[in-house]
Structure formats: structure tokens, C-alpha cells
Amino acid sequence: MAEEHFDEFVKNLQKEILNKELEEYNQYVVKLFHNPKNWGKPPIDKISVWHAYEGPCGDTMQFFLKINNNNNIIEKANFITDGCGATVAAGSQTTLLIEGKSLDFAENLRPEDIENALGGLPEDHKHCAELAARTLKRSIEKFKHTKG
């Protein structure tokens, strides 16, 4: 009997948390931070470059990019972060925006582009898109520097 009460308590708590998230963020952002796309570090042989960056907020993001050396197209992009849900959503959205695109496209991706693709972020979480954009730019700079 106590287990049933606990299960009901957990179910109600999860519902309450989701409702609070939806008050602060749009449905797409909440969906991405609960089920991020391209999350995780791929095997080393599937990575052309990776880079970690800690933003002013204290969150760290890492991008892992597989880049075709012949045409500079980003074939695969993965990420991880220790940040909040908005940071997870921003990292995930960034990978979705850059896969199949050129390094030039990715290098010119602005925080506003990421935020717009997310359908907006609350004022106190706009820095999450900035963190994703900065990490991406530094990853590309590192790739270009090591490539020669």
C-alpha cells in the first residue's frame, strides 16, 4: 500500500515539475531538454575535433564534430553539458542546425539563430544560446588550427 502511495506521489511530482517547466519555457525547449538530440560523446574515431568551453555562468559545454576534410561539411555533431535544461536544449538545437552544413555556416551561427530555432528563451536563460554559439566557434577554430 505504501508503495502505491509513493508511486502516486512521484507521478504527481513529475506532473508538477513539467507544468512549472512549461510555464517558463515553450513545449519545444522542454521536449529537447528532456530528450536531447545528439547527446553524448561518440567514439574517438568518429570525432574530427572536440572542444569544451566554460561560460561566464559556470556551465560547461562540449561539442564533438565529425567534419569531412574534402568539403568541410559537418557530417555529425554531438554535445554534452553540465548545464541546466535550457543549456541542454541550446546544445541540442545547435547540433540540429549544423549537421550537414558547412563550417562557414556553423561559424557564422549566432546565439539569436539558436534561440529563434528554439522558439525563444526566457531573458535569464538567453546566455545558454550564447554558450552554445561560443563553444561551437571555438571548436571550429580548434579544427582549423589543427588542420593547418
KOLLOGU-876046 format. One record per residue (C-alpha): x, y, z; residue number from 1. Coordinates in pm, whole numbers. Layout:
<atoms>
       x       y       z  lumdo
       X       Y       Z    NUM
...
</atoms>
This chain:
<atoms>
       x       y       z  lumdo
       0       0       0      1
     282     242      88      2
     445     169    -250      3
     125     271    -433      4
     117     600    -240      5
     479     662    -323      6
     424     589    -693      7
     127     828    -696      8
     337    1093    -516      9
     615    1059    -775     10
     368    1076   -1064     11
     210    1394    -924     12
     551    1548    -856     13
     666    1479   -1212     14
     348    1638   -1345     15
     400    1945   -1125     16
     762    1981   -1241     17
     660    1953   -1607     18
     386    2215   -1559     19
     636    2456   -1399     20
     881    2399   -1686     21
     605    2473   -1937     22
     528    2799   -1753     23
     889    2911   -1803     24
     977    2753   -2140     25
     790    2660   -2455     26
     699    2299   -2530     27
     980    2251   -2782     28
    1251    2361   -2535     29
    1109    2133   -2265     30
    1094    1842   -2512     31
    1460    1896   -2611     32
    1592    1914   -2258     33
    1404    1601   -2156     34
    1503    1416   -2473     35
    1805    1590   -2628     36
    1913    1503   -2979     37
    2280    1421   -3043     38
    2364    1391   -2673     39
    2683    1211   -2579     40
    3045    1164   -2667     41
    3096     948   -2977     42
    3387     705   -3018     43
    3717     885   -3075     44
    3747     758   -3434     45
    3419     936   -3514     46
    3548    1277   -3398     47
    3744    1527   -3607     48
    3755    1781   -3327     49
    3613    1832   -2982     50
    3626    2129   -2756     51
    3495    2222   -2413     52
    3414    2574   -2303     53
    3300    2707   -1966     54
    3072    3006   -1996     55
    3050    3301   -1759     56
    2750    3133   -1592     57
    2969    2839   -1486     58
    2807    2587   -1722     59
    3038    2386   -1946     60
    2950    2263   -2293     61
    3145    2032   -2522     62
    3095    1977   -2892     63
    3222    1673   -3080     64
    3229    1730   -3456     65
    3291    1489   -3742     66
    3398    1702   -4039     67
    3453    1585   -4394     68
    3804    1708   -4483     69
    3725    1718   -4855     70
    3440    1967   -4840     71
    3439    2099   -4479     72
    3086    1974   -4418     73
    2989    1881   -4062     74
    2874    1524   -4102     75
    2789    1464   -3737     76
    2765    1685   -3428     77
    2729    1569   -3070     78
    2740    1756   -2742     79
    2737    1720   -2366     80
    2688    1980   -2096     81
    2664    2006   -1721     82
    2422    2296   -1757     83
    2054    2348   -1694     84
    1768    2235   -1916     85
    1790    2547   -2133     86
    2160    2479   -2191     87
    2082    2119   -2290     88
    1815    2244   -2533     89
    2053    2506   -2680     90
    2330    2250   -2731     91
    2091    2003   -2888     92
    1938    2264   -3118     93
    2283    2378   -3227     94
    2374    2026   -3339     95
    2049    2003   -3533     96
    2123    2334   -3707     97
    2477    2247   -3813     98
    2467    1883   -3921     99
    2506    1862   -4298    100
    2614    2226   -4313    101
    2948    2386   -4399    102
    3200    2509   -4145    103
    3136    2861   -4276    104
    2764    2827   -4199    105
    2835    2690   -3850    106
    3100    2951   -3776    107
    2851    3228   -3853    108
    2572    3081   -3639    109
    2466    3344   -3388    110
    2308    3296   -3045    111
    1995    3463   -3186    112
    1975    3194   -3457    113
    1982    2921   -3193    114
    1730    3099   -2974    115
    1496    3160   -3268    116
    1515    2793   -3367    117
    1417    2708   -3010    118
    1117    2938   -3029    119
    1268    3173   -2771    120
    1425    3153   -2428    121
    1341    3343   -2109    122
    1555    3652   -2054    123
    1751    3485   -1773    124
    1842    3190   -1999    125
    1945    3368   -2320    126
    2307    3311   -2217    127
    2253    2938   -2286    128
    2234    3006   -2661    129
    2543    3227   -2624    130
    2730    2939   -2456    131
    2639    2704   -2742    132
    2747    2954   -3009    133
    3077    3032   -2836    134
    3158    2665   -2782    135
    3083    2589   -3146    136
    3303    2876   -3271    137
    3592    2764   -3051    138
    3552    2406   -3174    139
    3574    2521   -3536    140
    3873    2746   -3460    141
    4048    2448   -3299    142
    3972    2232   -3605    143
    4108    2495   -3846    144
    4418    2546   -3632    145
    4499    2175   -3609    146
    4419    2118   -3976    147
    4687    2363   -4073    148
</atoms>
